[in-house]
Amino acid sequence: MNVTHGQIITRGLTNRCPNCGGHRLFKEGTLFVLNAGCPDCGLKFEKDDGFYLGAMSLNYGVTLVVCLVPIALLWYNKVVGDRWAAGLAIGCALVVPALLYRSSRSWQLMLYYSFFPQHLPANRRELAAGEDENV
């Protein structure tokens, strides 16, 4: 079985395992606890320390572009008052990242395996002597 770039992207956007497409990235009954690995295929989700800093950056960027910039523009153009703009900005800054937490983790896996599809167990092949897996 070979996982294509299209499948990796589709699975990342739908919060599924990039290797097998399983629906269990997160532990059942929890909102914010990522499984250490896929219960279906065994793909390890937890990489090195700091791997998911990219997910935090994605989450921050989406929150900024989708929520905070439009509020700032509404405030600048005097569509909303100072207090309303501050309240909306604080509310968005607290709520939107929590809502995007699960998706941003999935997006980080999607980006990683989009650049390194050969790291997926389904795409692994035997390497020749001296051949580097990352080439």
N, C-alpha and C positions, 0 to 999 in steps of 0.2 A: 504494500500500500504506500502510495506517495501522496503527501499532503501538498497541495498547490498553494501559491500565494493568495489566490482568491479565497480558498477555504480558510486559510489562516486569518485573513481580514474579516471574513464573514463570521467566523467563530469568535474573534475578538470583539466585534461590535455587538454580538449577542450573548456575551458573558459565558462562553463555552470553552472547554478544554481545547487548546490549539492542536493537540495531537490526535485525539479521537472524537472530539465534538461532544463529549459528555457535559451534562448540565450541572455538574457539582463542583464548581470552583470554591464555593464557600460551604462551611459546615452547616448542616441542616439545623434549623431553629435559631441561627445566629444571623446578624446583619453584617458584622464586621470582622469575622474570624475566617481567614483564608485557610483552606485545607493545605496540609504540607505537600500533598500530591494528589493526583487524580485517582479517585477510587476505582475508576473503570480501567484505565490503562497504566497507571503507576507513574505518569510523568510528574517529576518533582517541580512544584510551583515555587517553593522557597529556594531562591538562589543565594548568593552571597549577601552579607550585610550591606544595606544601602541599595539593593537592586530596585526596590520600589520607590526610591526617591524620584525617579522619573514619573511615576504615577502621581506623586504629590504635585509635581510641576505641571503635568497635564491637567490635573484637577484645578489648580490655581489659574492656569491660563484660560480654561473654559469658563470658570467663574468670572474672571476679569472681563473677557470679551463679551460673553452672553448677558451678563447681569450688571456689572459695575460700570462699564463704559456707557451703556444706554442710560443708566440712572444719572451719571455725571452730565451727559448731554442734555437730558431733560432738565436738570437743575440749571445748567449753563444758559439754556434758552428760556428760562423762567417759566417752564411748564409746571414744575413742582417747586414748592417752597423749600427753604433750608432744612426745616425739621423733618419734613416728609422725605427729602432726599437722604438725609442722614439715617433716618429710620429704615428706609428701604435698603440702603447700602449695608447697614449693619445686619439687617435680617437676611439679605441675600448672602452676605459673607459668612453667615453662620449656617444657613440651611442648605444652600446649593452644594457646597463641598461634601456635606453628609449624604446628600442624595446621589452624588456622583462617585462616592467612594468605591463601590463595587465595580462600576464601569471603568473607573480609572485604573484599577488593578488589572482588569481584563485587557484594557488598551495597552498597558505596559507590556504584558505578555505578547500581545499581538505585534507590537512594534519590534520587540526583541526577536521573535521568530520570523518576522518578515525580513529582517536583515540577516538572520542566521537560520534559515529553514533546515539546514543540514544537522542542526542540533536536536531536532525532533526525533524521537526514537523511530517513528514511522518512515523517516527520510534517511536514516543512517545506512551507510554502506561500508563494506570492508575497505580500509585504507591500505594503499601500497606502502612499502617500507620507506620511511622518511617523509611521507606525505602529511601535510598539515590539514586538519579538519576545517580550519577557518579560511581556507583559500577557495 
